[in-house]
Amino acid sequence: MTGFMFPRTAGGTASILPSMPWHYSGDLLTVEFRTDPSRVAELLPEPLTLVPDDHDPGAVAMIFADWQSCGDDFAELDDPIRAQYKEAFVVVRCVHKGTIYSRCVYIWVDTDFAMVRGHFQGYPKKLGSVWLTRPVTIGKAGPRVAPGGRFSGTVGYYDRRIVNARVTLRAKSAGNGFVNGHPMIHSRFMPRIEGSGDSYSELVTMSGRDVELGQAWSGDAELELLPSPVEEIARLQVREIIGGYWRSVGTTFAGGTTLEVGVGL
């Protein structure tokens, strides 16, 4: 039986994911803000710790992404429903053995293949409703990536709106924030079938290759995190907006590295 991920079959084509590498191209809308550092710390399992006080430990990034992705044979591009998806995710920073990493603590996505791919990588993905404004170059039915361009993003989960964001671009910038600027460190785990303990638990790290970055833009931002009976994102109370950003990016994921096994999650 063959196939990168389930279901593995005689032919292998039924697998929900193709083999790596996976290529990504997309547009990212980012709002960075500050919250109480203790609310970041409570999302970090041992042995991860907060970044030092002089590294802005309460900084958080709320990111919306409109992606197109494919495997190395580019077959998905001939069947766009298998390539296109949107997601929104929350990133913080942490320290592991003296190195600063970025870590995704919440994430919602709108397709099954992207959710399963994220679980393989260690992203805690859930299916949700994610929308963000798309730029246009012709007509009036959208903003330009230019001064005054206004972009919004929303997240809904189980029919409840949990995030509202808006960014009004002001000027070109050197980057699209700093919180999501490190290699990622994630947790991969699976509970034992008996229901007690885990069959495996790992800390892994990863970063992209063949990275291409479009011109970044920065601007004024607004962010609202709403309460929900089945989410906790509102605990990351917005104390101060750092900034808003827009950028087109491209990258390839070809695997990561296991840092620790058997860690408590």
PyMOL commands that set and color helices and strands:
alter all, ss='L'
color gray80, all
select helices_A, chain A and resi 37-41+53-55+75-78+80-82+112-121+233-235
alter helices_A, ss='H'
color red, helices_A
select strands_A, chain A and resi 22-34+59-70+84-96+99-109+125-127+129-132+150-157+160-173+184-191+198-206+209-213+216-225+240-253+257-261
alter strands_A, ss='S'
color yellow, strands_A
deselect
rebuild
show_as cartoon
